[in-house]
Amino acid sequence: MSDDEKDIGSVAGRDGQPPLPRAKHDAAAGGMDALAEDFSSEWLRLWAETTTDYSIYALAPDGTIISWNLGGETIQGYAPNEIIGQHVRVVYTAEDQRNRVPEMELERAREDGRYETEGWRARKDGRLFWANVIVTALYSPGGELLGYGRVVRDISDKKNATDAALESDRRFRLLVQGVNDYAIFMLSPEGCVTNWNPGARRIKGYTDEQIIGSHFSCFYTPEDAASGVPQRGLETAAREGRWEAEGWRVRRDGSRFWAHVVIDAIRDESGTLIGFAKITRDITERRQAAELLDQTRNALFQSQKMEALGKLTGGVAHDFNNVLQVLRGNLELLGARHDDAWSRARIGRAIEAVERGSKLAAQLLAFGRRQALQPVASNLGDVLHNMEDLLRRALGERVRVRIHESQGSGELWNVLVDTHQLENVLLNLAINSRDAMPEGGMLTFGLSNAVLDSRAAVTAQVDPGEYVKMTVTDMGTGMNADVAERAFDPFFTTKPEGQGTGLGLSMAYGFVLQSGGHIELASTPGVGTTVTIYLPRSTQTPVARPAHSVEPHTGDELRGDETVLVVEDDRRVQLTVVDMLSQLGYGVLTANDATEALTVLRSGAKVDLLFSDVVMPGPLLSPEMARQALLLRPSLKVLFTSGHTRDTMGLDAQLRRGADLLQKPYSRMQLARKIRGVFDGTQRAMRDEARPGSPHALHILVVEDDRDAREALCELLTMLGHTFEPAGNAEEALQRLKLHPFDVLLTDLTLPGMSGFDLARAAIAMHAAQRVVFSSGLDAQLSDAALPFAWTALRKPYSLDQLKHALDAQA
């Protein structure tokens, strides 16, 4: 090796750079400069030859290794005599050699003066290590390429650490990107989104391009964003390291979901906040499931409570009805014997009290789902429209009634329901709404078809399927949550004492459940109340309701001479029924229980009708007794009576086979008509020629501002067989006259706002009344009247005969 080559291999640059060329110095240079240069070169040579952390060696211009240090021997495993003279490609991998990587590196160094790279290099034993390589081209002062200096460092540990970190990062990214159930993303310290995973795209609906760079407050509801919830979350996470919460969040399409959110603060090694990690999970279904569980649990508790109350009230009502039956029966027997005015008045008031008690018992039975229902296929729209006049009269002028039938689901379905009981329910609900709107307002009845899925059906405690939905909505004072929760409890009321029994909603609750439906109440104080009723759909054709008839006095047409076997365990009720039947002309046999009744039938005694209470003591139930009785005597008629229908299973079967039911307490007239109906196969119509629908019946508009006088007059008209519509003032009367004409206008002369004379003139001018009857307590008002039409006068007080004569005079 020449002296120049030794100089190239022994001189190293600063900071670990490759050996630098040492120029030949002019022999005329000063001795001190030459000495300093020799010392520096020697120092660099010694450092390069003895260092073991770096492999430092020189290459000839063609790439041949011309020097080698201890570092090269330590790192690459070659001794100087094994490597010097070989081409540098020997330290490369076979793949790099095939790809001419060594030649490329020398060419790059020659072109740029310096080239740095990292890559796999081979040791003598074939093992690979990750090397940092710096190649520096060495030129003479004249620009001639002398060779290359190379510095190689083994950085395998660093590479392994870097690879491990990269692998960890890769695995983490794969994990985050593979998660679809959670939205996982990063935020800048200011709260802007910096990355986005597929779970976030699925849950929130944004793509990476749409959301990265936006502030994360866009995920919050407007009210939460306005109140500073997003910023408080970041501040809490920055201060405490973590913030966790649940709440409503907003997707890109505006829909909301219930989210569980965790925000973690991310800091670097020095503790500086560099951002936040945010994890969001959509737990809407879990929340709904929890709410459904709570609702189901509460509904079960409510159902159990109401069932217990229903059993209690049903039993009380049954015993109460037996007491009322004794009272009513004996009162009517007394009325038949004592026909003087004093007795009639007091017996009448007593019977009115019995009827009020009967209504109370009926409401208790309805709540306990113990009432006897007679369901028929009906259209709720028809039921409501038929009730409009009744509702308007009951609610007064301040409450407006609106019936809305939804057209979104096609024609309204039919239901199977007891329409009479349903009308009672709706009237009770309407009166409750009226009382909640003392200043007046709108009462809306809504009707629509509804299909309840399994989840909705569980909440409503009904079977999934098709229902007709009815809503009754008022604009009243509303109820708070505690009151609404107790609204269906019997005897619970918010009305002042004496203004309600608290059984209206209870009756509605029991009736709807007994009809196979569901009822619920929603109320907001100051806004109003909505009662929602679901009744099962029926595919049967609606049945037209028969017209109501006025009940006549008991006459010969309702008497009979058949024999009735009375089966009643209550001795007082039995004696009362025997007396009532005897007065009606029937022969009567008695039995105290079902077994005794069958004994009477087997004895051969003449029996035309079996009249039995449903609930009887002893092992033999009344329905089974009736079944055996019919086997003994197929032509036997059967009539049941009861204060409730607790034993309905067998009774229903008997009713389907032609038996009938008379609900306690009943009047003598009701008993007479029911028995004749059983014997004759139909309910007898009135034979009074003045009954409604006869040729002499009139349709009369009654105008009277005094409520008691108006109601009394209407009762008299009913007794005479006429139909009527009442009005409390002239304004209401004019509204009715505009709707349709009347046969007779029967009006008081002194009315608020307009006299009876002026009202009559208007009615005649409108051709809305054919005849006019004036009523007044002053003769002078009538005697001086000069009117361009015929009229009749009634002076108050007038009798039933005088009223009949006034109406007949113009017929």
C-alpha positions in Angstrom: 0.0 0.0 0.0 1.4 3.4 -1.0 1.9 6.3 1.5 -1.0 8.2 -0.2 -3.3 5.2 0.3 -2.3 5.0 3.9 -3.1 8.6 4.4 -6.5 8.2 2.8 -7.4 5.3 5.0 -6.2 7.0 8.2 -7.8 10.4 8.0 -11.3 10.9 9.4 -13.5 13.9 9.1 -15.3 15.7 11.9 -18.4 14.3 13.6 -17.8 10.8 12.3 -17.5 11.8 8.7 -15.5 9.6 6.3 -11.7 10.2 6.0 -10.8 13.4 4.2 -7.9 13.6 1.7 -4.8 15.2 2.9 -3.2 17.5 0.4 0.5 17.5 -0.2 2.1 20.5 1.2 4.6 22.7 -0.4 8.0 21.8 0.9 8.6 25.5 1.4 5.9 25.7 4.0 6.9 26.6 7.5 8.0 23.9 9.9 5.4 24.7 12.5 2.5 24.2 10.0 3.9 20.9 8.8 4.3 19.8 12.4 0.7 20.7 13.3 -0.7 19.0 10.2 1.3 15.8 10.9 -0.1 15.8 14.5 -3.7 16.2 13.3 -3.4 13.5 10.7 -1.9 11.1 13.2 -4.6 11.9 15.8 -7.4 11.2 13.2 -5.7 8.0 12.0 -5.4 6.7 15.6 -9.1 7.5 16.2 -10.3 5.9 13.0 -8.2 2.7 13.5 -9.1 2.2 17.2 -12.8 3.1 17.4 -15.1 0.2 17.6 -18.5 1.9 17.4 -18.1 2.7 13.7 -16.8 0.7 10.8 -14.6 3.3 9.0 -12.8 2.3 5.9 -11.7 3.6 2.5 -12.5 2.5 -1.0 -10.6 2.8 -4.2 -12.4 4.5 -7.1 -13.6 1.1 -8.3 -15.0 0.2 -5.0 -12.2 -2.0 -3.7 -11.7 -1.9 0.1 -8.2 -0.4 0.8 -8.4 0.1 4.6 -10.2 -1.4 7.6 -10.5 -0.5 11.3 -11.4 -2.2 14.5 -15.0 -1.1 14.2 -15.3 -2.9 10.9 -13.9 -6.1 12.5 -16.3 -5.7 15.4 -19.4 -4.9 13.5 -19.0 -6.8 10.3 -16.7 -9.7 11.5 -13.9 -9.4 9.0 -10.2 -9.1 9.9 -8.2 -6.5 7.8 -6.4 -9.3 5.9 -9.8 -10.9 5.1 -11.5 -7.9 3.6 -8.9 -5.5 2.3 -8.6 -5.9 -1.5 -12.2 -7.2 -1.9 -14.9 -5.2 -3.5 -17.3 -3.5 -1.2 -20.2 -5.5 -2.5 -19.1 -8.4 -0.3 -20.8 -6.6 2.7 -24.2 -6.4 0.9 -27.0 -8.9 0.8 -27.2 -11.1 -2.3 -30.4 -9.3 -3.3 -28.7 -5.9 -3.1 -25.8 -7.2 -5.1 -28.2 -8.5 -7.8 -29.9 -5.1 -7.9 -26.4 -3.3 -8.1 -27.1 -1.3 -5.0 -23.3 -1.0 -4.1 -22.6 0.6 -7.5 -25.6 2.9 -7.2 -24.4 4.2 -3.9 -20.9 4.9 -5.2 -22.4 6.6 -8.2 -24.6 8.8 -6.0 -21.7 9.8 -3.8 -19.6 10.6 -6.8 -22.3 12.8 -8.3 -23.4 14.5 -5.0 -20.2 14.3 -3.0 -22.0 12.5 -0.2 -24.6 9.8 0.1 -26.4 8.5 3.2 -28.7 5.5 3.5 -29.9 2.8 5.8 -30.4 -0.8 4.9 -29.6 -4.4 5.6 -25.9 -5.4 5.5 -24.2 -8.8 5.8 -21.7 -9.9 8.3 -19.0 -12.4 7.6 -21.0 -15.2 9.1 -24.0 -14.3 6.9 -26.1 -12.7 9.6 -27.7 -9.4 8.7 -27.7 -6.1 10.6 -29.4 -2.8 10.0 -26.8 -0.2 9.1 -26.5 3.5 8.8 -24.1 4.1 5.9 -22.4 7.4 4.9 -20.3 7.4 1.7 -18.2 10.5 0.9 -16.3 10.9 -2.4 -12.6 12.0 -2.0 -11.0 14.2 -4.5 -7.5 15.6 -5.0 -6.9 19.3 -5.1 -6.9 19.0 -8.9 -10.4 17.4 -8.9 -9.2 13.8 -9.5 -11.3 11.1 -7.7 -9.1 9.4 -5.2 -11.7 7.0 -3.8 -14.4 6.9 -1.1 -14.6 7.1 2.6 -17.3 5.0 4.3 -18.6 5.2 7.8 -21.0 2.3 8.8 -22.9 2.1 12.1 -24.9 -0.9 13.4 -28.3 0.5 14.4 -30.2 -2.7 14.6 -31.4 -2.0 18.1 -32.8 1.3 17.0 -34.3 -0.3 14.0 -35.9 -3.0 16.2 -37.3 -0.4 18.5 -38.6 1.6 15.6 -40.1 -1.5 14.0 -41.7 -2.5 17.3 -43.2 1.0 17.6 -44.4 0.9 14.0 -45.8 -2.5 14.4 -47.6 -1.5 17.6 -48.9 1.6 15.8 -49.9 -0.6 12.9 -51.7 -3.0 15.1 -53.4 -0.2 16.9 -54.5 1.4 13.7 -55.8 -1.9 12.5 -57.7 -2.4 15.7 -59.2 1.1 15.6 -60.0 0.8 11.9 -61.5 -2.6 12.4 -63.9 -1.5 15.1 -67.4 -0.7 13.9 -69.4 -0.6 17.2 -67.4 2.3 18.6 -66.6 5.7 17.2 -62.9 6.1 18.0 -61.2 9.3 16.9 -58.7 12.0 18.0 -59.2 15.6 18.8 -56.8 18.5 18.7 -56.3 20.4 22.0 -58.9 22.9 20.6 -61.5 20.1 20.0 -61.1 19.6 16.2 -61.3 16.1 14.7 -57.9 14.9 13.5 -58.8 11.3 12.5 -61.8 9.1 12.0 -62.5 5.4 12.1 -65.1 3.2 10.4 -67.2 3.0 13.6 -67.4 6.7 13.7 -68.5 6.8 10.0 -71.2 4.2 10.7 -72.5 5.7 14.0 -72.3 9.4 13.1 -72.7 9.3 9.3 -69.7 11.5 8.4 -66.9 10.5 6.0 -63.3 11.4 6.8 -63.4 14.2 4.3 -66.6 15.6 5.7 -65.6 15.8 9.4 -61.8 15.9 9.8 -60.9 19.5 10.8 -64.4 20.2 12.1 -65.1 21.0 15.8 -66.6 18.0 17.6 -69.4 20.2 19.1 -71.3 19.5 15.9 -72.1 16.0 17.3 -74.1 17.6 20.2 -77.7 18.7 20.3 -78.2 22.5 19.8 -79.3 22.9 23.4 -76.2 21.0 24.8 -73.9 22.9 22.5 -75.4 26.2 23.5 -75.1 25.4 27.2 -71.4 24.6 26.8 -71.4 20.8 27.3 -68.7 20.0 24.7 -66.2 22.6 26.2 -66.9 21.4 29.7 -66.1 17.9 28.6 -62.7 19.0 27.2 -61.9 21.1 30.3 -62.7 18.2 32.6 -60.6 15.7 30.6 -57.7 18.2 30.5 -57.9 18.8 34.3 -58.7 15.3 35.5 -57.5 13.2 32.6 -60.8 11.7 31.7 -64.5 12.7 31.2 -67.3 10.3 30.9 -71.0 10.9 30.3 -74.2 9.8 28.5 -76.6 12.0 26.5 -78.2 12.6 23.2 -75.9 13.1 20.2 -76.8 14.1 16.6 -75.9 12.2 13.4 -75.1 13.9 10.1 -78.7 13.4 8.9 -80.1 15.1 12.0 -81.3 12.0 13.8 -80.5 11.6 17.4 -79.1 8.6 19.3 -78.3 8.0 23.0 -74.5 7.9 23.4 -72.0 6.8 26.0 -68.9 9.0 25.6 -65.4 8.9 27.1 -62.8 11.6 26.5 -59.2 11.0 27.6 -56.5 13.7 27.6 -53.3 12.7 25.6 -50.0 14.2 26.8 -46.4 13.8 25.5 -43.3 12.9 27.6 -43.0 16.4 29.0 -46.7 16.5 30.1 -47.8 18.9 27.4 -51.4 18.3 26.2 -51.3 17.3 22.6 -55.0 16.3 22.1 -57.8 14.1 23.2 -58.9 10.5 22.4 -62.7 10.2 22.2 -64.7 7.0 22.2 -68.5 7.1 21.5 -70.8 4.2 21.7 -74.5 4.2 20.4 -76.4 2.7 23.3 -79.9 3.7 22.2 -81.1 0.1 22.1 -79.8 -0.6 25.5 -81.5 2.5 26.9 -84.7 1.6 25.2 -84.5 -1.9 26.6 -83.9 -0.5 30.1 -86.8 1.9 29.7 -89.0 -0.9 28.4 -88.0 -3.0 31.4 -88.9 -0.2 33.7 -92.2 0.4 31.9 -93.0 -3.3 32.0 -92.1 -3.5 35.7 -94.3 -0.4 36.5 -97.1 -1.7 34.3 -97.0 -5.1 36.1 -97.1 -3.3 39.5 -100.0 -1.1 38.3 -101.8 -4.1 36.8 -101.4 -6.1 40.1 -102.6 -3.1 42.1 -105.6 -2.5 39.8 -106.5 -6.2 39.8 -106.5 -6.3 43.6 -108.7 -3.2 43.7 -110.9 -4.6 41.0 -111.6 -7.8 43.0 -112.3 -5.8 46.1 -114.7 -3.3 44.4 -116.4 -6.1 42.4 -117.2 -8.0 45.5 -118.5 -4.8 47.2 -120.6 -3.9 44.2 -122.2 -7.3 44.1 -123.3 -7.1 47.7 -124.4 -3.5 47.3 -126.5 -4.4 44.3 -128.4 -7.0 46.3 -129.2 -4.4 48.9 -130.3 -2.0 46.2 -132.5 -4.6 44.7 -134.4 -5.2 48.0 -134.8 -1.4 48.3 -136.0 -0.9 44.7 -138.4 -3.8 44.7 -140.1 -2.8 47.9 -140.3 0.8 46.9 -142.1 -0.1 43.7 -144.4 -2.4 45.6 -145.2 0.4 47.9 -145.8 2.7 45.0 -148.3 0.3 43.5 -150.3 0.3 46.8 -150.0 4.0 47.7 -150.9 6.2 44.7 -151.4 9.5 46.5 -149.2 12.5 45.6 -147.3 12.6 48.9 -146.4 8.9 48.7 -145.5 9.1 45.0 -143.1 12.1 45.6 -141.2 10.4 48.4 -141.1 7.0 46.8 -139.9 8.7 43.6 -137.0 10.4 45.4 -136.1 7.2 47.1 -136.0 5.4 43.8 -133.8 8.1 42.4 -131.4 7.5 45.2 -131.5 3.8 44.4 -130.7 4.6 40.8 -127.7 6.8 41.8 -126.5 3.9 44.0 -127.0 1.5 41.1 -124.9 3.8 38.8 -122.2 3.9 41.5 -122.2 0.1 41.7 -122.1 -0.2 37.9 -119.0 2.0 37.8 -117.4 -0.2 40.4 -118.2 -3.3 38.4 -116.8 -1.6 35.3 -113.6 -0.9 37.0 -113.4 -4.4 38.4 -114.1 -5.8 34.9 -117.1 -7.6 36.3 -119.9 -5.9 34.3 -121.9 -7.8 31.8 -121.0 -6.6 28.3 -123.0 -7.0 25.1 -120.4 -6.3 22.5 -121.4 -5.8 18.8 -119.4 -4.9 15.8 -119.3 -1.1 15.6 -117.6 1.7 13.8 -116.2 4.2 16.3 -116.6 7.0 13.9 -120.4 6.3 13.8 -120.6 6.0 17.5 -118.9 9.4 18.0 -121.0 11.2 15.4 -124.2 9.8 16.9 -123.0 11.3 20.3 -122.3 14.8 19.0 -125.5 16.3 20.1 -125.3 14.6 23.5 -121.7 15.8 24.0 -122.5 19.4 23.0 -125.4 19.5 25.4 -123.4 18.0 28.2 -120.3 20.2 27.6 -122.0 23.5 27.2 -121.2 26.3 24.8 -117.7 27.1 26.0 -116.3 23.7 25.0 -116.0 23.0 21.3 -116.1 19.4 20.1 -114.0 18.3 17.1 -113.9 14.7 15.7 -110.9 14.0 13.5 -110.6 10.7 11.6 -107.1 10.1 10.2 -107.1 9.2 6.5 -103.5 8.0 6.5 -104.4 4.4 7.1 -107.5 4.1 4.9 -111.0 3.4 6.0 -111.5 3.1 9.8 -111.6 -0.5 11.0 -114.5 -1.8 13.0 -114.3 -3.0 16.7 -116.3 -5.4 18.8 -117.5 -3.3 21.7 -120.5 -2.7 24.0 -121.5 0.6 22.4 -123.8 1.7 25.3 -121.0 1.2 27.8 -118.5 2.9 25.4 -120.8 5.9 25.2 -120.8 6.1 29.0 -117.0 6.0 29.0 -116.7 8.8 26.4 -119.3 10.9 28.1 -117.3 10.6 31.4 -114.1 11.5 29.7 -115.7 14.5 28.0 -117.1 15.8 31.3 -113.7 15.4 32.9 -112.2 17.5 30.1 -115.0 20.1 30.5 -114.2 20.4 34.2 -110.5 20.8 33.4 -111.4 23.7 31.0 -113.4 26.1 33.1 -112.8 28.9 30.6 -113.7 26.7 27.7 -111.5 25.3 24.9 -111.3 22.6 22.3 -112.1 18.9 23.0 -110.7 16.7 20.2 -111.7 13.1 19.5 -109.1 11.4 17.2 -109.6 8.1 15.4 -107.1 6.1 13.5 -106.1 2.5 12.7 -103.0 1.3 14.6 -100.8 -1.8 14.3 -99.0 -2.7 17.6 -95.8 -4.6 17.2 -94.4 -6.9 19.9 -92.6 -4.1 21.7 -95.5 -1.7 21.7 -97.8 -4.6 22.7 -95.7 -5.5 25.7 -95.9 -1.9 26.9 -99.6 -1.8 26.4 -100.1 -5.2 27.9 -102.1 -6.5 24.9 -101.4 -8.9 22.1 -99.6 -7.6 19.0 -102.0 -7.0 16.2 -104.5 -4.5 14.6 -106.3 -2.0 16.8 -108.4 1.1 16.4 -106.9 4.0 18.3 -109.1 6.7 19.9 -107.7 9.8 21.6 -109.5 12.3 23.7 -107.5 15.5 24.0 -108.4 18.6 25.9 -106.7 22.0 26.5 -107.3 21.9 30.2 -105.2 22.5 33.4 -103.5 19.1 33.1 -102.1 16.9 35.8 -98.7 16.5 37.3 -96.9 13.1 37.2 -98.1 12.0 40.7 -101.7 12.7 39.9 -101.6 11.2 36.5 -100.2 8.0 37.9 -103.2 7.6 40.2 -105.8 8.8 37.8 -107.3 5.4 37.2 -107.5 4.5 40.9 -111.1 4.2 42.1 -112.4 7.1 44.3 -109.3 9.2 43.5 -110.3 12.6 42.2 -108.9 16.1 42.1 -112.3 17.7 42.0 -113.7 19.5 45.1 -115.7 17.5 47.5 -119.2 16.8 46.2 -118.3 17.3 42.6 -117.4 13.8 41.6 -117.0 10.2 42.9 -113.6 9.6 41.3 -115.0 6.6 39.4 -115.2 8.1 35.8 -111.6 7.2 34.7 -111.7 4.0 36.8 -114.8 2.9 34.9 -113.1 3.7 31.6 -110.1 1.7 32.6 -112.0 -1.4 33.5 -114.3 -1.3 30.5 -111.4 -0.9 28.0 -109.5 -3.8 29.6 -112.5 -6.0 29.7 -113.0 -5.3 26.0 -109.6 -6.6 25.2 -108.0 -3.2 24.8 -105.6 -0.8 26.4 -106.0 2.7 27.9 -103.3 5.2 28.8 -103.2 8.8 30.0 -100.6 11.5 29.2 -100.9 14.9 30.8 -98.9 18.1 31.1 -99.8 20.8 33.6 -101.0 23.9 31.9 -101.1 22.2 28.5 -103.8 19.5 28.7 -104.6 15.8 28.9 -104.8 13.1 26.3 -106.5 9.8 27.0 -105.6 7.1 24.4 -107.8 4.0 24.0 -106.8 0.9 21.8 -109.6 -1.5 20.9 -109.0 -4.7 18.9 -110.1 -4.7 15.3 -113.1 -6.7 14.3 -113.7 -8.0 10.8 -117.5 -8.3 11.4 -120.0 -6.0 9.7 -121.3 -3.2 12.0 -124.7 -3.8 13.7 -127.2 -1.0 13.6 -128.4 -0.1 17.0 -132.1 -0.3 17.7 -133.9 3.0 18.5 -134.4 3.7 22.1 -138.0 3.5 23.3 -139.7 5.1 26.2 -140.6 2.6 28.9 -144.4 2.6 29.6 -146.1 1.9 32.8 -146.6 -1.8 33.5 -149.8 -2.8 31.9 -151.7 -6.0 31.0 -149.5 -6.5 28.0 -146.5 -7.2 30.3 -148.3 -9.5 32.7 -148.3 -13.3 32.5 -149.6 -16.5 33.9 -146.6 -18.7 33.4 -144.7 -20.3 36.3 -141.3 -19.0 37.3 -138.7 -20.9 39.4 -136.7 -18.3 41.3 -133.3 -19.5 42.4 -131.8 -17.0 44.9 -129.7 -17.6 48.0 -130.3 -14.1 49.5 -133.6 -14.4 51.4 -134.5 -10.7 51.2 -133.9 -10.6 47.4 -135.9 -13.8 47.0 -138.9 -12.5 48.9 -138.9 -9.2 46.9 -138.7 -11.0 43.6 -141.5 -13.3 44.6 -143.8 -10.4 45.4 -142.9 -8.5 42.2 -143.6 -11.6 40.1 -146.8 -12.4 41.9 -148.1 -8.8 41.3 -147.4 -9.4 37.6 -149.6 -12.5 37.6 -146.9 -15.2 37.5 -146.9 -18.4 39.5 -143.7 -18.6 41.6 -141.6 -21.4 42.9 -138.4 -20.9 44.9 -135.1 -22.6 45.5 -132.2 -21.5 47.7 -129.4 -23.0 45.6 -128.7 -24.9 42.3 -129.1 -28.4 43.8 -132.5 -27.5 45.2 -133.6 -26.0 41.9 -132.8 -29.3 40.1 -134.7 -31.2 42.7 -137.8 -29.0 42.0 -137.4 -29.6 38.2 -137.0 -33.4 38.7 -140.2 -33.5 40.8 -142.3 -32.8 37.8 -143.6 -29.4 38.9 -144.8 -27.1 36.2 -141.9 -24.6 35.5 -141.8 -22.4 32.4 -138.9 -20.1 33.3 -135.8 -20.7 35.4 -134.8 -17.3 36.9 -131.5 -17.7 38.7 -128.7 -15.6 40.3 -125.4 -16.3 38.6 -123.4 -16.6 41.8 -124.8 -19.4 44.1 -123.5 -21.2 47.1 -122.7 -24.9 46.9 -120.6 -27.1 44.6 -123.0 -26.7 41.6 -122.6 -23.5 39.6 -125.6 -21.7 38.1 -124.5 -22.2 34.5 -124.1 -26.0 35.0 -127.4 -26.1 36.8 -129.0 -24.4 33.7 -127.3 -26.9 31.4 -128.7 -29.9 33.4 -132.1 -28.2 33.6 -132.3 -27.9 29.8 -131.4 -31.5 29.5 -134.3 -32.3 31.7 -136.7 -29.9 30.0 -135.5 -28.7 26.6 -138.3 -26.2 26.3 -137.4 -24.4 29.5 -136.6 -20.7 29.3 -133.6 -19.5 31.3 -133.0 -16.0 32.6 -129.9 -15.1 34.8 -129.6 -12.2 37.1 -126.5 -10.9 38.9 -124.8 -7.9 40.5 -121.6 -8.9 38.7 -120.5 -11.5 36.2 -117.6 -13.0 38.2 -118.4 -16.5 36.9 -118.4 -15.7 33.2 -116.9 -18.8 31.7 -120.0 -21.0 32.0 -122.4 -18.1 31.7 -121.1 -17.1 28.3 -121.8 -20.5 27.0 -125.3 -20.4 28.3 -125.9 -17.0 26.8 -124.8 -18.3 23.4 -127.4 -21.0 23.7 -130.2 -18.6 24.2 -130.2 -17.8 27.9 -130.5 -14.1 28.9 -129.2 -11.8 31.6 -130.9 -9.2 33.8 -128.5 -6.9 35.6 -129.1 -6.0 39.3 -130.6 -3.8 40.5 -133.6 -3.9 38.2 -137.0 -2.2 38.3 -140.4 -4.0 38.3 -140.8 -2.7 34.7 -137.4 -4.0 33.7 -138.2 -7.4 35.2 -141.7 -7.5 33.5 -140.3 -6.6 30.1 -137.4 -9.0 30.4 -139.6 -11.9 31.3 -142.1 -11.2 28.5 -139.2 -10.8 26.1 -137.9 -14.3 27.1 -141.3 -15.9 26.7 -142.3 -14.0 23.5 -138.9 -14.2 21.9 -138.6 -10.4 21.5 -138.9 -7.2 23.6 -142.4 -5.9 23.4 -142.7 -2.4 21.9 -144.9 0.2 23.4 -148.5 0.2 22.4 -149.1 3.8 23.2 -150.0 5.5 20.0 -147.9 8.5 21.0 -144.7 6.6 21.2 -141.6 8.0 19.2 -141.9 7.2 15.5 -145.7 7.1 15.5 -147.6 9.4 13.1 -148.4 11.8 16.0 -144.9 12.2 17.3 -143.4 15.7 16.9 -139.9 17.0 16.8 -139.8 20.0 19.1 -137.2 22.7 19.8 -137.4 23.5 23.5 -136.0 26.9 24.5 -135.9 27.6 28.2 -133.1 29.3 30.1 -133.9 27.7 33.5 -132.2 24.4 33.5 -134.5 22.6 36.0 -137.6 23.9 34.2 -136.1 22.8 30.8 -135.3 19.3 32.1 -138.7 18.9 33.6 -140.4 20.0 30.3 -138.2 17.5 28.3 -139.3 14.7 30.7 -142.9 15.6 30.0 -142.4 15.6 26.2 -140.7 12.2 26.5 -143.8 10.8 28.4 -145.9 12.2 25.5 -143.8 10.3 23.0 -142.2 13.3 21.3 -138.6 13.9 20.4 -136.9 17.2 21.3 -133.7 19.2 21.3 -133.1 21.5 24.2 -131.6 25.0 24.1 -130.7 27.3 26.9 -131.0 30.6 25.1 -132.1 32.2 21.8 -128.6 32.1 20.3 -128.3 28.4 20.7 -131.8 28.0 19.4 -131.0 29.9 16.2 -128.0 27.7 15.6 -130.2 24.6 15.8 -132.8 26.2 13.6 -130.1 26.8 10.9 -129.2 23.1 11.0 -132.7 21.6 10.3 -136.4 22.5 10.7 -138.6 21.5 13.6 -142.3 20.7 13.9 -142.8 22.9 16.9 -140.8 25.8 18.5 -141.7 25.7 22.2 -140.1 28.8 23.8 -140.2 30.8 27.0 -141.0 34.5 26.4 -138.3 35.8 28.7 -134.9 34.8 27.3 -131.4 36.3 27.8 -130.5 38.5 24.8 -133.6 38.0 22.8 -137.3 37.7 23.6 -139.3 34.6 22.6 -141.4 36.7 20.2 -138.3 37.8 18.3 -137.0 34.2 18.2 -140.3 33.0 16.9 -140.4 35.7 14.2 -136.9 34.6 13.1 -137.8 30.9 13.1 -140.9 31.5 10.9 -138.9 33.7 8.5 -136.3 31.0 8.2 -139.1 28.4 7.5 -137.4 26.4 10.3 -140.5 25.9 12.5 -144.0 25.0 11.4 -145.7 25.9 14.7 -145.0 28.0 17.8 -146.0 27.5 21.4 -145.1 30.2 23.9 -144.9 29.7 27.6 -144.9 32.4 30.3 -145.7 33.0 33.9 -147.5 36.4 33.1 -150.8 36.6 31.3 -150.1 40.1 30.1 -147.1 39.0 28.0 -149.4 36.8 26.0 -152.7 38.7 25.8 -151.4 41.7 24.0 -149.3 39.9 21.4 -150.1 40.6 17.8 -148.1 38.3 15.5 -148.3 37.6 11.8 -148.5 33.8 12.4 -150.6 31.4 14.4 -149.4 30.5 17.9 -150.5 28.8 21.1 -149.9 29.9 24.7 -149.1 28.0 27.8 -149.3 29.7 31.2 -146.8 28.5 33.8 -147.3 26.3 35.7 -149.0 23.9 33.3 -150.0 20.3 33.7 -149.1 17.4 31.4 -152.7 17.5 30.0 -152.4 21.2 29.3 -149.0 20.6 27.5 -150.5 17.8 25.5 -153.6 19.9 24.5 -151.3 22.8 23.4 -149.3 20.6 21.1 -152.4 18.7 19.8 -154.2 22.0 19.1 -151.9 22.7 16.2 -151.6 19.2 14.9 
